[in-house]
Amino acid sequence: MVDNIDESRSSGVALAAAIEEDKDKRGKARSVKPLRQLWPFIARYPFTVIAFLIFLTLAALLNLGITEAFRVIVDCGFGDDKSVSENCSRYALGDIDQIGSYFKFGMVIGLGLALFSALRFYFISVLGQRVITDIRTAVYDKLTRLSPEFFERVHTGEVLSRLTTDTTLIETVIGSSISFAIRSIAVSIGALIWMFFISWKLTLLVAAIGPIVLVPAILIGKRIRTLSRSSQDNLASASGRAGESLGAIQTVQAFTREAKERSDFNDAVERTFDAHKKRILVRSFMTLIIFGLGMIGMIGVMWFGANEVAAAQASGGADGLSGGKITQFTFLAFMVVSSTGFLTSTWTELLRASGATERIMELLAEEPLIKAPESPTALSRTEGTIRFDKVNFVYPSRPTEQTLKDISFNIKAGETVALVGPSGAGKSTIFQILLRFYDTQSGLVTIDDIPITELSPQDLRRQFAIVQQNTPLFSGSAMENIRYGREGATDADVIAAAKAAFAHDFINKLPEGYQTDLGESAITLSGGQRQRLAIARAILRDAPILLLDEATSALDAESERAVQLAFEDMSKSKTTLVIAHRLATVLKADRIIVMDEGRIVETGTHQELLENKGLYARLAELQFDGALTR
């Protein structure tokens, strides 16, 4: 589907660099060749494509035919030459001596044009919507498969821009611009041929007018695009700043910075207005030139044609230009000029869509860093034994900083192990590696003595339930957020998990109970309530290995104690790893692993570590004011 893909680009580094490079110059490509990469998506719907081409052809023919209808009306309906009337019998719908017969002919042509144009519009619009839906689905499918390392290097907002803005550009082109461009080309070619047969002299005159109109349009159009880019950049800056301010409105108001934010936004939108005003002025000037030159040129051609008609009538030539032919020629010439003018603006849209296609295809060409092996080891449900053997790890985004250094430990099935230590010691990285969001540079990690690289990432991650410190939740109801832990869980299962997480009572107090919409990222809940929902989600998952990353940090003392009891009950049948800064939450752990600067510096029970008088004892003394160390 995508040509010339560099298969070495599997880490996202190259794409990250490309996105950062074009972020500030998002626009058109140098050619329309990248649009060819859309063909595999379009070719899935041959019936729609064929129907569109048929009705496009018919609409283009009748578009030209409507000019013939005008000629017939003028020559046959208004002409008083009987010889002319005799040649009009094939066009008359009724009595050839009645002018209405020729108007009826024109109405039939117009009705056919309207019908086929509507069908052309329908099929190309449906095709455009279908293709863009498939592209968006393919892009989002790819994004959900990419490794976290990719999003570590690439701004999520830029990726979403590709998913929305770039696909919208492509949608515009497929759904309308390409259709109009093909129609304009077909109509222009047909009109020029027809014009040549009516009068080659007038045709050459119209051809001479074309460059006079197009050259200023192209030159001024470049200036308009520059000004449009400036206004778009200013608007993007204003919108971005407004988004940040509104997203942190409480912080803005707490620091009484409302006036400053309003002033900054006002300055940005005023700059946008100034850029738009300049663009409007230039565009108005271009309209003046194009319409002025175009109208003068067209009237000049008609003047010449009128003289030709007068000369033909004076000489009595039967084969000369008639009033109807001049009318037809004028309409045909107008079609050529207007279609050509339309193509100049459409060309810019095609180039912009071409650039958007390149960016979209870069995403679709990207490969995840973490992949399933060709023949993964089957694993339905693990017992829960975990082993790290001399593991070393460096985050790709921080290649000079080694996060884990020669880490080795064993965890038995059903054991509860706590990871403690200062921030940045590498505790959360242990979880990232266990879930195989990243692969280690060296060393071995196994689950039930199976290297995790021999498992598919999906099978591996099904063995874990995790409660994270930042408690990511989603828009939707409380029921949906808890059920996120196990698809297909019954309402009773969800409620049982909520009760175990001590979330049932506050959920019942919500306006619609478990069906209450919690807003984007469950923003309507307090930190403690959000954390209890996340805990309920992990309880519902019922995985053999439980990962708790500061799982009770947002809870009050009473709720924390209750949830701790729930975790202790869960831990009896699960392997549990706990990251905690508050040492009071890990006192009952079977074992505590103390980390510092990416290394394991101590291992033991709470009491053993206190007796060692090492890092753990110092941390405990700071937290407990010496009460547990004496």
N, C-alpha and C positions, 0 to 999 in steps of 0.2 A: 504493500500500500504506500510505503514511503520510500523514495529512491535515495541512493547515496547516503545512507545512514552510517555514521561512524560507530561501529559496534563497541569500540573501546570506551564510549561515553556511558559508563554504567554507574558512576558515582554521583552524577548530578553536577559535578564541578563545572564542566563546560557549559551546560545549560544555565547554571547560576550566573556565570560570567556573561553569557549572552543576554540574559534578562536584565541584569544590572546595567549592561551597556546600552540596551535599547529602551530602557525605562523612560529616559528623559527625551527620547526622540521617536516615540511611537508614531508611526505614520505609514507612508506608502513605500512599496518596494520599488526597485528599479525597473522591473518588468512584470508581466502578468504570468510568467511561466509557473510560479508556485501554485497558481490556481488549478493547474493540471492535477495536483495531488488531491483535489476534491472529487475527481472523477470516480474513484472506487465507492465513495458514498452515494454519488448520483446514480451510478450504474446499477445499484440495487433495485431501482424502480423503473425498469424499461418501459412499462405500459404508460406511466405518467410522462416520461420523457417523450415517447412517440406521440402521445396525444397532444402534448404541448407543441411539438414541432408541426404537427398537422394543422392545428388551429392557428399557429403563428403564421404559417404560409398562407392559409385562407384569409386571415385578417389583413396581411400585407397586400395580397392581391386585391381585396375589396377596398383597401385604403387607396390604392391607385385607381380602382374602378369608380370610386366616388367622384373623381375628377372627370371621368368619362360621362357620368350622370350630369354634371354641371354643363359640359359641352353640349350634350343632347338637349338639355332644357333651353339653353341659349339659342342653339342653332335650329332646333326643331320646334320648340315651343314658341319662340319669339320671331323666328325667321319668316319672311314673307315670300321667299323663293320657292315655288312649287317643286322644282327639281330637288331642292334640299329635303322637302317634306317626303318625297317619295323614298329617299334613302333612310328615312327615320322610322319606317314602318316596323322594323325589327325591334325597336326600342319601346314603341308605344304599348302601354297596357290599357287598351281601349281604342277609342276613335282617334286616328292619327291627326285629325284636324282640331282636336281638343287639347289645349295646353296641359290640362290636368293629367292626361295620359302619360306625359313625360315626367311630370312631378311624381306620379305613382312609381315610375321606373326608378327615379332617384330615391324614393322612400324604401323600396325593396332593397336597393344596394345599401342604403344606410342601415336598415334593419339587420341585414346580413353581417355588415361590418360590426355593428354593436354586439350581435350574438357571438360571432367568432372571437371578437376581442375579449368578451366576458369569459368565454371558455378558455382562451389563452391565459388570461389573468388567473383564472381558477387553478388550472393545472400547474402553472409555474409557481404560484403562491403556495399551493399544497406541497409541491416538490421542495421548495425552499424551506418551509417549516419542517418537513420530514427529515431533510438532510441535516439541518441545523440541530434538530433534536437528537439525531444519531451522533453528530459530532460532540455535542455537549455530554451525552451519555458516555461516549468513548473517552472523552477527556477526564470526566469525573471518575470513571472506572479506573483509568490510569493513575490519577492522583491518589486514589485510595490504596493503590498497590505500591506506590513509591515508598521508599524507606524514610524514616524520620530524618535521616541525614540530609535528604534533599530539602526538606522544609527548614532545616537548620541554616541552609545557605541561601535559600530563596524566600523572599518576603511573601507571606500568604496573600497579602493584598494584591501583589503583582500577578500571582497565579490566578486569583479570582478575577482579575481584570481580563486575563486571557480567556477565562471561562465565560465571561459575560460580554465585555466590550468587543473583544476580537470576534467572538462568534456572532455578535449582532452585526458587525461590519460584513461578515460573510453572508449572513442571512439577507441583508439588504441587496447584496449583489446577486445572489442566486434567485431571490424572490422577485426582483424587479429589474435591477440594472442590466443584467445579462439579457433578459427578455427584451427590454427596450433597445438595447444596443443591437441585438440581432435584427429586430424589427426595423430599426432605423437604417441599418446597412442595407437590408433587403429593399426597403422602400426607396432609399436614395438611389440604389443601382437601377431599380425598375423605373423610377421616375426619370432618371437621366436618359435611359434608353428611349423611353416614350417621348421625352422632350426632343430628343435628337430627330425622331421621325416626324414630329410636328414642325420643327424649324431648327435646322442645325445652326443657323446664324444666331438665333436667340439663345440657344444652348451654350454656344461659345461665350456669349456676353455674360450669362449667369455664371459660367465657370470662371470668368475673369473677376467677377465680384467676390467670389469665395475667399481668395487670399486676402483681399482688402478688409474683409470682415473678421476672418479667423486670426490673422497675425496679431492685431490689437487684443483680441479676446485671450489668446494664449499668454501674451506678455503681461497683461493686467491680471490674468488669472493666477499667475505665479505670486504676484504681490498679495492678492486676496488670500491665497493659501498660507502665506507667511503670517499675515495678520490673524487669520483664523487660528493658526497654531498658537500665537501669542495669547489670544483670548482664552483658548482652551487650557493653556498652562496656568493662566491666572485663576481661572475658575476652579481648576483642579487643586491649586494651592489653597484657595479659599475654602473649598469643600473639605479638604483634608484637615485643615485647622479647625473648622467648625465641628467635624466629626470627633476630633480629639477632645475638644472643649465640652461638647455635649455628652460624650462618653464618660467624662470625669467632672460632671457638672457640680457635684458636691464639693470636690476639691476646689474648683473655680470659685464657688460661692464661699467656701470656708476661708479662702485666702483673699476674699473680696477683690477678685480680679475680673469681675464681670465687665466693668467699663473698658479695661484694657483689651479684653477679648472682643468686645463689640467694636472697638476702634480698629483693631487689626483686621477683623472681618470686613468692616466697612471699607477700609483702604484697599483690600484685595478685590472686593466686588466693584469698587470704583475704577480700579485698573482694568478690570474685565470690561466694564462699560466703555472706557476710553478706547480699548483695543477694538471692541465691536463697532464703535462709532467710526473709527478710521476705516475698518473693513467695509462698512455700509457706504461711506463716502466714495471709496475706490470702486465699489461695485456699482454704485449709481453712475459714476463716470463711465464705467465700462458699458452699462446699459445705454447711456447716451450715444456713445460711439457706435456700438454694434447696431442699435436700432436706427440711428441716424444714417449710417452708411448703408445698412441693409435696405431701409425703406427707399432712400434716394436711388440706390442701384436698381431695386425692383421696379420702381415707378419709371425709371429711365428705360428699362427693358420693355415695359408695357408701352411706353411712348413710341419706342422703335417699332414694336409690334403693331401698334395702331396705324402707324404710317405704312407698314407693309400691307395691312388690310385695306387701307384707303387706296393704295397703289394697285392692289389686286382687283378691287371693285372698279376702279377707273379704267383699267385695261380689259375688264370683263373676263379675267382668267378664272376658270372654274377650279383650278387646283391651288389657288392662293389660300392664305390664312383667312379664317372666318372669325367672327366675334366669339363663337363658342370655343374655337381652338385657342384663341388668345386667353380666354377665361380658364380653360383647362391647363394651358401652359403656365399661367400665373400660379395656379394652385399647386401644380407639380413642382415649380421652382421654389415655392414657399416650403413644400415638404422637404426638398433637398436642403435648403438653408437651415430650416429649423432642426432637421434630423442631424445635420452636421454639427450645429451648435450644441445639440444635446450630447453628441458623442464626445465632445471636448470635456464636458463636465463628468460624463460617465467614465471616461478614461481615468480621471483622477480617483473616482470611487473604485474602479477595478484595481488600480495600483495600491490603494489603501487596503482593499480586501486581500490583495496578494500578500502584502506585508503581514496582515493578520493571519493568513493561511500559513505562512512560514512559521510564525510563533506558535500556532496551534499544533502544527506538525512536529515541531521540536518537542513539545510535551508528549505527543503520542509516540515519538521515537525513543523517548527516555526509558531506560530500564531500571528497575529497582535494584538497589545494592544487595538487599537480602532476598534470596530466591530459594525455592524448594529444590532439593537435589533431584536428579532425574529419576531415581528409584528410592523414594523416602522410606524410612523404616516406619511400619505401622505402629501407632500408639493410640489406644482407645482411652485408657484412663491410667495415669501413673500412680505408683505407690507413694511417691513423693520424696525419694532420696535425691539429694543434690550434691554435686561435687565440683569444686573449682580447683584446678591443678595448674599452678604457676602461670596464672593469667596476667597478661600485660595488655593495656588498652590505652589508645590515644584517640580523642575525638577528632574526626576529619577537619572540623572547623578550627581546631586548636592543635595543629600538628607539632608544635614545639613544647606542649605541656602534657606530660604523661599522667593520666588520671589514675590508672591502676598499675601497681608495681609488684609483680611476682605474688599475686594473691592465690592462696591455697586454703581450702577448708572443706569439710564434709558435714552434711546435715542429714540425719537419719529421718526416715519416714515418721511423721507424727511429732517431730521435735519442734519446739518453739525457740527460735534463735533471734536475738536482737542485734542490730547493727547500730553502734553509737560512735560518736566522735564529732569533731568540729565541722562546721559547714565547709564544703569543698573537699572533704576527706575521701569521697568516692562511694558513699553509701548508696545514693540513688543510682549511680552508674551500675552497681551490682544488679539492681532490678532491671535496668535497661538491657543489660547483656542477657539476663535470664529470659527475658521476653523476646530476645533476639531482635531488638530494634537496631542493634549494631553487632558486628562480628569483631572478635578480639584479634589483635595483631599476632599474638602467640598464646600458647596455653590451651587448656582443654576444659570445657564445661559440659557436664553430663547430667541427665535426668534418668534415674533408674539405670545407671551405667550406660546409657545411650548418648553419644555425643549429640548435642542439640543441633549441630549442622547437618546431621543425618535425618532430621525430622522436617516435615513441612512446617513452615511458620504457623499455619493455622492449627495443626494438630498440637504443636508445642504450646501455643497461647491458650488453647482450650483447657490446659491443665492449671491455669492460674485464675485467681480472682484478685483484683487489686483495688485498694482504697488509696487515692492520691491526696496529697496535702492541699492542692489547689481545687479539689473537688469539682472537676468538670462535669457539668450537667447540660441538658439540652432543653430547647423550647418544647412545650407540650405539657402533659399532665403529670402529676406525681406518679400515677399508675404506670404511665409510659416510661418515665425515667427509671423506675425500679425494675420494670420488666426488661429494660435494656440489658440487664445482666443475664437473662435467659429467655430467649425468644420462645414463645409458646407457653410460658408459665401461666397458670390459671390465676384468676383474681385472688383466690384463697391463698395461693402460694405467695403472691405479692404482699398481701396483708400480713401473712405470717412473718415474712422477712422484715416488714416495716415494724412489727411489734418487737422482733428480736433486736432491731436497731434503735428501739425507743423513739420511733418516728410516727407511730400510729396516732398518738393523741394529737399532735400538732396538725397532722394531715386531716384528721376528722374535723378540726376547727376551721379549716379553709372553707371558703364560700360554697364550693361544690365538692368538698372532700377529696377523694382520690382522683376525681376527674377535673379538678381545678387547673386551669392553664397557668403555668408558673412564669410565663414570659421568657424572653430570650435568655438563655443560659441560666434559667431559674432565678432571675435577678430579684424577683419579689420575695425571696426567702432570705433569712439571716444566714450568716456563715455557719452557725451551728446546725441549723435546719438542713442546709445544703449538705453538710458533712454526714448527717444521719441518713439522708437519702442515698448518698454514695455508699455508705456502709450497708444499707439494706440491699442495694444493688449487688454488692459483693456477696452478701449472705445468700441471696437468691441464686447466684451463679453456681454455688455449691461445687466449686472446683477443689481438687485434692491439695493444691498449694495456695496459701493465702499470703498476699503481699500487702503489708500495711505501712504506708509512708506517711508518718505523722498523722495517723488516721483520726486521732481525737484532739488535735491541736486547737480546733475551733469550738470545742465543747466546754460548757461550764463544768464545775467540779462534780456536781450531782450527776449530770448526764454522762460525763466521762467515766465515772465509777460504774454506772449502769451498763454502758457500752463495753467497758473492760470486762465485766462479768460475762457479757454475751460473747466477746471474743475468746475468753477462756473456755467457755463451753464449746465453741466452734473448734478451737485448737486441739481439743481432745482427739478429733478424728482427722486432723489435717496437719500438714507441714506448714509452719507459719514463720515468715520472716518479717521482722518489725524494725522499721527505722524510727528512732525516737531521739529527740533532744531532751525531752523531759524524762529523766531517768526513773521517776516514780512509776512510769507506765511499763517498765521492763524488769521490775524487781523479781517477778515470778518466772522469767524466761529460763528455759533449761540451760541456755548458754548465751553469753554476751560476747560479741566480737567487737573489739575496739579498733577503730581505724583512724589514721592520721596521715595526711599528705599522700594518699593513695596506697598506703601499706597497712597491714594488720600488725598492730603493735601489742595487743593483749587479747587473750581469750580466757574465759572462765565464767563462773557464776558471779552473781553480785557480791557475795561475801568474799569469794576468792580474790576478786579484783580489788576490793577494798583493802584486803590484807597485802596485796602487792605494792600498794602505795605508788601506783603509776598514774597514767593519764586519766583513767576512769575514776580513781580515787580523788584526783584534783577536781574533776568535773562534778563529782558527787558532793564534794565539800562546798563548792561554789553554790550548788543548787539547794542543798539541804542545810546549809549554814553549819556544817560539821556535825549535825545531829546523828547521821547514820555512819559517820566515820570514826566516831569515838568508841 
